[in-house]
Amino acid sequence: MRAYLRIYGLVQGVFFRSSMRDIALDLGVTGWVRNLPDGSVEAVIEGDPKKVEELIKWARRGPPAAIVEKVEVRYSECIKEYKTFKIRY
């Protein structure tokens, strides 16, 4: 499964990206996460559907300092584009 996420709220400057990367690596999913200029966070996640859903569930609350207001999710077929999970800058 592949999912594109757009996360809104207080999600920059609260270790959202690094926390998401750590959890993604623990779950064994691949993809990337990055901050966007409008203050939101964008991510692409690929992997086992249960693991992808687990990371999406985490993204809906984020790390302790985050205040997640909304998460948009779009699903598509996994194309195995990534070998690991990285933070993009």
N, C-alpha and C positions, 0 to 999 in steps of 0.2 A: 504494500500500500504506500501511496505517496500523499502527503498533505502539505498544502501551503497555508501558513498562518500569518495573520496580521494581528498584533496584540496592541491594545490601546490602554492608556492610563498613565500612572507613574511607573514607567517600565524602563527608563534610562537612568543610569547613575545609581542603580540599586543592585548591581551584580546579576541582572537578569540573564544576559548573554552567557556569562561564565557558568552560572548555575545551570542553565539549560544545556550547555555543552557537557558538563559533568554528568548530568542525569542521562542525557542521550548516550554518552559513551557507556555508562553503566548498563543501560537497557540494550545496547547493541544496535541502535538505529543510526542511520547516516544522514547527512545533509549539512545545513548551515543555518546560522542566525546572524542578524545584523541590525544595527540601529538605523532608523530612517530620519531624515531632516525634520519631519513633522513631530518627532517625539515618540513615535510608535516603534515597535520592533517587528521585524519580518523574519520568517523562518520557513525552510523547506525540510521536511522530515520524510525519510524513506525507511521501510523495514516491515517486520512482522506486524500485521494489523493490530494485535493486542498491545504490542509495545508502542506503536505509533499513538494509539488511543491513550495509553498511560502517560505519554509525554504531553499530549494535548490537555489531558486532565490537569497535569501539573501546571501547564502554561496558563490555565484559567485562574490560578491563584498566585503563581510565581514565587520568588524568594521572599523571605520575611519582610523586607523593606518595601516591596512592590505593592502598588494598589492597581490591580487589573480591573479595568472598567468593561472591556469588551474584547472578545477574541473572534475573529472571522476565520473560518476554516473552509478550504476548498479541497476536495479529494480528486485524485486521478490515479491512473495506473502507475505502479512502481516501475521505473525504467533503469534502476540500479546505476544511477549516474555518479554516485559518490562512494568513496571507500571508507570514509570516517565522518565525524561530525566536527565542523570547524566554525569558528567565529570569523565572519567577514567584516572588513573595515572599509 
